């Protein structure tokens, strides 16, 4: 989802950790001019050590959401202080956001004002908030599991005064949060789908085991589609009705 964007900007990606990584790439990763840290909890120490040993600076970025993807590309251009690269970045952002505004319009109309609880870890605990807000969705609560101090600061800023943070976890606490916030949906890892079923609300798998990508500009369209399909499945209207044996005969 993201590599083609760098290719269009003329930026060579030497190595990728830990996604589509190859051993050979790791052996020459220290020749890079810049490191991008996407998951601070997992690889921030690696970036710091590479800066200390090889003098490679690093930036912390997110590939989730339009505004965060834009910011990431602008951070890269600002770091290199290259007017030509800056112009390419702004042209790419203008082109992609214009296309997204058209592609996302019908989904935003259906998703606007919906409330979700986000239960995941690390960078996704705040980066997915930005993506949801780009679609008009309100994240009413998110977890701080596996989150760094910097992650928690971003979460607080994005959620605002009314947002809740989930320190612990478990089905009981999640169900309580869903009831208290009157959430329309749970976005979490696959093993939490049964909690959503107990709460009788839609569920979207956000963890790395999922089968579809939500990163970059193209990923925003996929995310919007998946959210809309889950929220508007007719099953939720059916299961919210009382069972036939629960209706009193008159």
C-alpha positions in Angstrom: 0.0 0.0 0.0 2.8 2.4 0.8 5.9 1.4 -1.2 4.5 2.6 -4.5 4.1 6.1 -3.0 7.8 6.2 -2.2 8.6 5.0 -5.7 6.6 7.8 -7.2 8.6 10.3 -5.1 12.0 8.8 -6.1 12.7 7.5 -2.6 14.5 4.2 -2.4 13.4 1.9 0.5 16.5 -0.2 1.4 15.0 -2.4 4.1 11.7 -3.2 5.8 11.5 -4.4 9.4 9.6 -6.5 10.3 7.0 -6.7 7.5 8.1 -8.0 4.1 11.7 -8.2 5.3 14.5 -10.2 3.8 17.8 -11.1 5.5 19.8 -9.5 2.7 18.0 -6.2 3.3 18.9 -6.3 7.0 22.6 -6.7 6.1 22.7 -3.3 4.3 20.0 -1.4 6.2 22.7 0.7 7.9 23.4 2.4 4.6 20.1 4.3 4.8 19.9 8.0 5.1 16.7 7.9 7.2 14.7 5.5 9.3 10.9 5.6 9.7 9.6 4.1 12.9 6.1 2.8 12.5 5.7 0.8 15.7 7.5 2.6 18.5 7.1 -0.2 21.0 8.8 -2.8 18.9 11.5 -1.0 17.0 12.2 2.4 18.6 15.3 0.9 20.4 16.6 -0.4 17.0 16.2 3.1 15.5 18.0 4.7 18.4 20.8 2.2 18.2 21.2 2.8 14.5 21.4 6.5 15.1 24.0 6.0 17.8 26.1 3.6 15.8 25.7 4.7 12.2 24.4 8.3 12.5 21.1 7.5 10.9 18.3 9.9 12.1 14.8 8.6 12.5 11.2 9.8 12.3 8.1 8.4 14.0 5.3 8.1 11.5 1.9 6.4 10.9 0.6 5.1 7.6 -3.0 4.9 8.8 -5.4 7.7 7.8 -5.2 10.5 5.3 -3.9 13.2 7.6 -1.2 11.0 9.2 -0.1 9.7 5.8 0.2 13.3 4.5 2.1 14.3 7.6 4.5 11.4 7.2 5.4 12.3 3.6 5.9 16.0 4.6 8.1 15.0 7.5 10.4 13.1 5.1 10.6 16.0 2.7 11.3 18.4 5.5 14.1 16.2 6.8 15.9 16.2 3.5 15.4 19.9 2.8 15.0 19.2 -0.9 12.8 21.6 -2.8 12.2 19.2 -5.6 11.2 16.4 -3.2 8.9 18.8 -1.3 7.2 19.8 -4.6 6.7 16.1 -5.5 5.2 15.4 -2.1 2.7 18.2 -2.2 1.7 17.2 -5.8 1.2 13.6 -4.7 -0.8 14.6 -1.6 -3.0 16.9 -3.7 -3.7 14.2 -6.2 -4.3 11.4 -3.7 -6.6 13.5 -1.4 -8.7 14.7 -4.3 -9.2 11.1 -5.5 -10.0 10.0 -1.9 -12.5 12.8 -1.4 -14.5 11.4 -4.3 -14.1 7.7 -3.5 -14.9 8.1 0.2 -17.9 10.5 -0.1 -20.6 7.7 -0.1 -18.9 5.9 2.8 -18.5 9.1 4.9 -22.2 9.8 4.5 -22.9 6.4 6.1 -20.2 6.4 8.7 -20.5 10.0 10.0 -21.3 10.1 13.7 -20.9 6.4 14.4 -19.2 5.6 17.7 -16.5 2.9 17.9 -14.4 1.3 20.7 -10.8 0.6 19.5 -9.1 -2.2 21.4 -5.6 -2.9 20.0 -2.0 -2.3 21.0 1.0 -0.2 20.1 0.9 2.3 17.3 -2.6 1.3 16.2 -4.0 2.4 19.5 -3.6 6.0 18.3 -3.0 5.8 14.5 -6.3 4.2 13.8 -8.1 7.0 15.7 -6.8 9.4 13.0 -8.0 7.1 10.2 -11.5 6.8 11.8 -11.8 10.5 12.3 -10.9 11.1 8.6 -14.1 9.1 7.9 -16.3 11.0 10.3 -16.3 8.2 13.0 -15.9 9.1 16.7 -13.6 6.8 18.7 -15.1 6.9 22.2 -12.5 4.6 23.8 -9.2 3.0 23.0 -6.7 0.8 24.7 -3.3 1.8 26.0 -2.0 -1.8 25.9 1.6 -2.0 24.7 1.6 1.8 24.2 4.6 4.0 24.9 4.4 7.2 26.9 4.5 9.0 23.5 1.6 6.8 22.2 -0.5 7.7 25.3 0.2 11.4 24.8 -1.1 11.2 21.2 -4.1 9.2 22.3 -5.1 11.8 24.9 -4.7 14.6 22.3 -6.8 12.7 19.6 -9.6 11.5 21.9 -10.1 14.8 23.7 -11.6 15.3 27.2 -14.5 12.9 26.6 -12.5 9.9 25.3 -11.9 6.9 27.5 -8.7 4.8 27.8 -8.7 1.1 28.6 -5.7 0.3 30.7 -6.4 -3.4 31.3 -8.6 -5.5 29.1 -10.6 -8.6 29.1 -14.1 -9.3 27.9 -15.8 -8.0 31.0 -14.2 -4.6 30.9 -14.7 -4.3 27.1 -18.4 -5.1 27.5 -18.7 -2.5 30.2 -17.0 0.1 28.1 -19.2 -0.7 25.1 -22.4 -0.3 27.2 -21.2 2.9 28.9 -20.2 4.6 25.6 -23.2 3.1 23.6 -20.7 2.2 20.9 -21.9 1.1 17.5 -18.9 -1.1 16.8 -15.8 -2.8 18.2 -12.5 -2.6 16.3 -10.0 -5.0 17.7 -7.9 -8.1 17.2 -9.6 -11.3 16.0 -9.9 -13.0 19.4 -12.1 -10.2 20.6 -14.8 -10.8 17.9 -16.7 -13.0 20.4 -16.9 -10.0 22.8 -18.5 -8.0 20.1 -21.0 -10.8 19.4 -21.9 -10.9 23.1 -22.5 -7.1 22.9 -24.5 -7.6 19.7 -22.6 -5.0 17.8 -20.5 -5.2 14.6 -16.8 -6.1 14.7 -13.8 -5.3 12.5 -10.4 -7.1 12.8 -7.6 -4.6 12.9 -4.6 -6.7 13.9 -1.8 -7.9 11.6 -3.5 -11.3 11.1 -6.2 -9.6 9.0 -6.5 -10.4 5.2 -6.9 -6.8 3.9 -4.6 -3.8 4.2 -5.7 -0.5 5.6 -2.5 1.5 5.3 -1.8 4.4 2.9 -4.3 6.1 0.7 -5.6 3.0 -1.0 -6.0 1.4 2.4 -8.4 4.1 3.5 -10.9 3.0 0.8 -10.6 -0.6 1.9 -11.1 0.4 5.6 -14.1 2.5 4.7 -15.6 -0.3 2.7 -15.0 -2.9 5.5 -16.5 -0.6 8.2 -19.6 0.2 6.1 -20.2 -3.5 5.3 -19.9 -4.5 8.9 -22.0 -1.7 10.3 -24.8 -2.1 7.8 -25.1 -5.9 7.8 -28.8 -6.8 8.3 -27.9 -9.3 10.9 -27.4 -6.6 13.6 -31.0 -5.4 13.2 -32.3 -9.0 13.4 -30.4 -10.0 16.6 -31.4 -6.8 18.4 -35.0 -8.0 18.2 -36.4 -10.2 21.0 -36.5 -13.9 20.3 -39.9 -15.4 19.4 -40.0 -17.2 22.8 -39.3 -13.9 24.6 -42.3 -12.2 23.2 -45.4 -12.4 25.4 -48.4 -13.9 23.7 -51.5 -11.7 24.0 
